[in-house]
Amino acid sequence: MARKARESPGRRALRAAAWAVAFALAALLAVQLWFFACVLWWNFFDPQTSRVMRQELARLRESDPRRELRHRWVPYDRISVHLKRAVIAAEDANFTVHDGVDWDAIERAYEQNRRRGRVVRGGSTITMQLAKNLFLSGERSYLRKGQEVVITYMIETVMSKRRILELYLNVAEWGVGVFGAEAGARHYFGVSAAQLGPAQAAQMAAMLPRPRYYDVRRDSTALARRAAIVGRWMGSIDPP
């Protein structure tokens, strides 16, 4: 009986590499399916936490193990229309018309960052920020940005603009350990999210790029200037 030919080391290495690639692709697909399942679930059910919230809580508990976040979910109709307008004006003026990624805004941000020699503008839409807040870390890398874009299109495929804005307003960070419009409104102004007036909404929206920074610098000239700009823009916004 003829003996089976021994497999060469090169062929064994090639087969091992093929299995490794297949396993990596299967793992990647499984992760994307998990993300998509979460997006489907959160289209109907409200998330009580997010990746960013869990990370911030862990950070705060390093110095105070008993620390808790300030967060309370409120439905869309119990959030001031002024805050909806202000947030769209400040963060994503084309929110209601783009498909999740505003490529023109990203190109403008890239050019501005290139001229300044550092990152001064992100170009992220509200949907992209929601994807990052719900699922991803604050790490800056092309791989993380790519995953953010994939999740963004998942969200836009499944959810209405109204639902996306509702989720974003409820999980956005608004200060040190403060998340969501309700907690933010009570933290800064002692009122509910439904009671926010135009000037208060403009100030809260102006805080979003640097909420922890402005939490302890509420009298900042830069914040007042940005809030004034948001206040002028928000009147033309028609939220979903």
GIRA-V440368 format. One record per helix or strand of 3 or more residues. SS is the DSSP state (2 for helix, 1 for strand). FROM is the first residue (numbers start at 1). TO is the last residue. If there is no record, write none. Layout:
ss=SS from=FROM to=TO
ss=SS from=FROM to=TO
//
This chain:
ss=2 from=9 to=42
ss=2 from=51 to=61
ss=2 from=76 to=78
ss=2 from=81 to=91
ss=2 from=103 to=116
ss=2 from=126 to=135
ss=2 from=142 to=158
ss=2 from=161 to=171
ss=1 from=173 to=175
ss=2 from=181 to=189
ss=2 from=193 to=195
ss=2 from=198 to=215
ss=2 from=221 to=234
//
